[in-house]
Amino acid sequence: MISNKLSSPSGKFFHHLTHVPSGTTIIEHLNELKSRRSAAELFISAMEYPKKQLENRTRLGSIDGRSIGVIPWATAAQVLNLHEKIRSFDSKYSPDFRNKNQLRKMPIISEFFDSPDHCRVTEFTLEFRLCGKNGCHLCQLVGRSIRTPDVDIGKMNLREEVLRFIDLTIPNPTDRDHYLSPKETRRHINKQSPSQEMLRSFIPNPKLNSTEAKITASAKTHDKMFDFRASKVRGIMYCNSCLAPRCFYSDHCVRSQEGPT
């Protein structure tokens, strides 16, 4: 039985740890083991170099003339705090609600998403904001008022600029295969005041793009060749030892109350 345990990977690892090198006492060996970094610390340390590389490459890019910033991923405590803040906004909130059909189970969050004054969703963007209107109950539930002062700086009102949704792309009238630059887009929107429906119509629709549709269909066909399909990922868990993220799969979505669906 002992030999069988030692023949397994975990048994060999245990045997390696408990083996006291010659010329070393048990106490010295134990102290040396205690001084070793944990698997989690080693994983974080190993990820520092590729993380720095990605950060340096990302900082070379810019959006509308501004350098791209890179911030660390959220800690478990920060994620927990976020859940509590959302729950204070809508008491029906649950992190187990993960799809659009379950959104209606959280009435206040659902109302927020449906409000054009607070949320805008397109094929490529998701934006939230405070509306700035007096007596808005959704803004009141957020727990704070707008702090940006209502002052004019040149031709720009600071509060309106902060509350403004991002400028959606507009085709270049002289070159329909390309879009206007950010500055030209801003001037066009300020001058023409196009409706949100018109701005949405300019966004490429991947469902109507034949090239995109072929790529998507090919990816789905390729995905079906594997037992672990991307469409069957039900969640992400983290290793208790090294904190490496791992996906878990299931043919059916298992819910906490309703059971498999």
C-alpha positions in Angstrom: 0.0 0.0 0.0 2.8 2.4 0.9 4.6 1.7 -2.4 1.4 2.4 -4.3 1.1 5.8 -2.6 4.7 6.7 -3.3 4.3 5.7 -7.0 1.6 8.4 -7.5 2.7 12.0 -8.2 1.4 13.2 -4.9 3.1 10.3 -3.1 6.4 11.1 -4.8 6.1 14.7 -3.9 5.4 13.9 -0.2 8.4 11.5 -0.2 10.6 14.2 -1.6 9.5 16.7 1.0 10.0 14.3 3.9 13.4 13.1 2.7 16.1 14.7 4.9 19.3 15.4 2.9 22.4 13.9 4.3 24.3 16.1 6.7 21.1 18.0 7.6 19.1 17.5 10.8 15.3 17.2 10.8 14.9 20.6 12.5 17.1 22.2 9.8 15.2 20.5 7.1 11.8 21.6 8.6 13.0 25.2 8.9 14.2 25.1 5.2 10.7 23.8 4.1 9.0 26.6 6.2 11.1 29.2 4.5 10.0 28.2 1.0 7.4 30.3 -0.7 3.9 28.9 -1.1 2.5 27.8 -4.5 0.3 30.9 -4.5 3.3 33.2 -4.0 5.3 31.3 -6.7 2.4 31.7 -9.1 2.1 35.4 -8.5 5.8 35.8 -8.8 5.9 33.8 -12.1 3.1 36.0 -13.6 4.9 39.3 -12.8 7.2 39.2 -15.8 4.5 38.5 -18.5 2.2 41.0 -16.7 4.9 43.7 -16.9 5.4 42.9 -20.6 1.7 43.2 -21.3 1.5 46.4 -19.3 4.5 48.0 -21.2 3.0 47.0 -24.6 -0.5 48.3 -23.6 0.9 51.6 -22.4 2.3 52.2 -25.9 -1.2 52.5 -27.2 -3.6 55.4 -26.7 -7.3 56.2 -26.9 -8.2 59.7 -28.2 -4.7 60.9 -27.5 -4.6 59.6 -23.9 -2.3 56.8 -22.8 -3.9 53.5 -21.8 -3.5 52.7 -18.1 -3.1 49.3 -16.6 -4.5 48.5 -13.1 -4.1 45.4 -11.0 -7.0 42.8 -11.0 -9.5 43.0 -8.2 -8.8 41.2 -5.0 -11.3 38.8 -3.4 -12.1 41.5 -0.7 -12.8 44.1 -3.4 -15.1 41.7 -5.3 -17.0 40.9 -2.1 -17.3 44.7 -1.4 -18.7 45.2 -4.9 -21.3 42.5 -4.4 -22.4 44.2 -1.1 -22.6 47.6 -2.8 -24.8 46.2 -5.6 -27.0 44.4 -3.1 -27.5 47.7 -1.3 -28.7 49.1 -4.6 -31.0 46.2 -5.3 -31.8 43.8 -2.4 -32.8 41.1 -5.0 -29.3 41.1 -6.5 -27.5 37.7 -6.6 -24.2 36.8 -8.3 -25.9 33.6 -9.4 -28.0 35.5 -11.9 -25.8 35.4 -15.0 -27.9 35.7 -18.1 -30.4 38.2 -19.5 -33.5 36.2 -18.7 -32.6 36.3 -15.0 -32.2 40.0 -15.1 -35.9 40.5 -14.4 -35.4 38.8 -11.0 -33.5 42.0 -10.0 -36.2 44.7 -10.6 -34.2 47.8 -9.8 -31.1 46.7 -11.7 -33.4 45.7 -14.6 -35.0 49.2 -14.5 -31.5 50.8 -14.5 -30.5 48.8 -17.6 -33.8 49.7 -19.4 -33.4 53.5 -18.7 -31.9 55.4 -21.6 -30.8 58.1 -19.2 -28.6 55.7 -17.2 -27.5 52.9 -19.5 -26.6 52.5 -23.1 -25.8 49.1 -24.7 -24.6 48.5 -28.2 -22.9 45.6 -29.9 -19.5 46.9 -28.7 -20.1 49.1 -25.7 -21.8 49.1 -22.3 -22.1 52.4 -20.5 -23.5 53.5 -17.1 -24.0 57.0 -15.8 -25.9 59.2 -13.4 -28.6 61.2 -15.2 -28.2 64.4 -13.2 -32.0 65.0 -13.1 -33.6 66.3 -9.9 -35.6 63.7 -8.0 -34.4 60.7 -10.0 -34.9 57.7 -7.7 -32.3 55.5 -9.4 -29.6 58.1 -8.9 -30.7 58.4 -5.2 -30.4 54.6 -4.8 -26.8 54.8 -6.1 -26.2 56.7 -2.8 -24.6 59.9 -4.0 -25.3 62.9 -6.1 -23.2 64.2 -9.0 -20.1 65.8 -7.7 -18.8 67.4 -10.9 -19.4 71.2 -10.7 -21.8 72.7 -13.2 -19.3 75.2 -14.7 -18.3 76.2 -18.2 -14.7 75.9 -19.4 -14.3 77.6 -22.7 -17.1 76.2 -24.9 -17.5 73.1 -22.8 -19.7 72.5 -19.8 -17.7 70.3 -17.3 -20.7 68.5 -15.9 -22.3 67.7 -19.3 -18.9 66.4 -20.5 -18.6 64.0 -17.6 -22.2 62.7 -17.9 -22.0 62.4 -21.7 -22.0 59.0 -23.2 -19.0 58.2 -25.5 -19.2 59.3 -29.1 -20.2 56.4 -31.3 -18.5 55.9 -34.6 -19.7 57.8 -37.7 -18.8 56.8 -41.3 -16.6 59.1 -43.2 -18.9 60.7 -45.9 -16.0 60.8 -48.4 -14.7 57.3 -47.6 -17.5 54.8 -46.6 -15.0 52.1 -45.8 -13.6 54.2 -42.9 -14.9 56.2 -40.0 -14.3 59.8 -38.9 -11.6 60.5 -36.4 -12.6 61.0 -32.7 -12.3 64.8 -33.1 -14.3 64.9 -36.3 -16.9 62.6 -34.8 -17.3 65.0 -31.8 -17.7 68.0 -34.1 -20.3 66.1 -36.3 -22.4 65.1 -33.3 -22.3 68.5 -31.7 -23.3 70.2 -35.0 -25.8 67.7 -36.4 -27.2 66.2 -33.1 -28.0 62.8 -34.5 -30.5 60.6 -32.6 -29.3 57.6 -30.7 -31.0 55.3 -33.2 -29.1 56.9 -36.0 -25.8 56.5 -34.2 -26.6 52.9 -33.5 -27.3 52.3 -37.1 -23.7 53.2 -38.0 -22.3 50.4 -35.8 -21.2 47.3 -37.7 -23.6 44.5 -37.0 -21.6 41.2 -36.8 -24.9 39.2 -37.4 -25.3 40.9 -40.8 -21.7 40.7 -41.8 -21.2 37.7 -44.0 -17.5 37.4 -43.3 -18.1 37.6 -39.5 -20.9 35.1 -39.8 -18.7 32.6 -41.5 -16.0 33.0 -38.9 -18.5 32.5 -36.1 -20.0 29.4 -37.8 -16.6 27.9 -38.3 -15.7 28.6 -34.6 -18.9 26.8 -33.4 -18.2 23.8 -35.7 -14.6 23.6 -34.4 -15.9 23.9 -30.8 -18.2 20.9 -31.2 -15.2 18.7 -31.8 -14.2 18.9 -28.2 -15.7 17.5 -25.0 -14.9 20.7 -23.2 -16.7 23.3 -25.3 -16.5 27.0 -24.7 -20.3 27.2 -24.7 -20.4 24.7 -21.8 -18.2 26.8 -19.4 -20.4 27.3 -16.3 -18.0 29.2 -14.1 -14.5 29.9 -13.0 -12.8 28.7 -9.8 -9.4 29.3 -8.4 -6.9 26.7 -7.2 -6.6 26.7 -3.3 -2.9 26.1 -3.7 -1.6 28.4 -6.4 -4.6 30.7 -7.2 -4.5 29.7 -10.9 -7.9 30.2 -12.5 -9.7 27.1 -13.8 -12.9 26.7 -15.8 -15.5 24.1 -14.9 -17.8 22.6 -17.5 -21.2 21.0 -17.5 -23.5 19.9 -20.3 -26.4 21.4 -18.3 -26.6 24.6 -16.4 -27.1 23.7 -12.7 -28.9 26.3 -10.6 -29.0 26.4 -6.8 -32.8 26.1 -6.6 -34.3 25.0 -9.9 -31.7 22.3 -10.5 -30.3 21.3 -14.0 -31.9 22.9 -17.0 
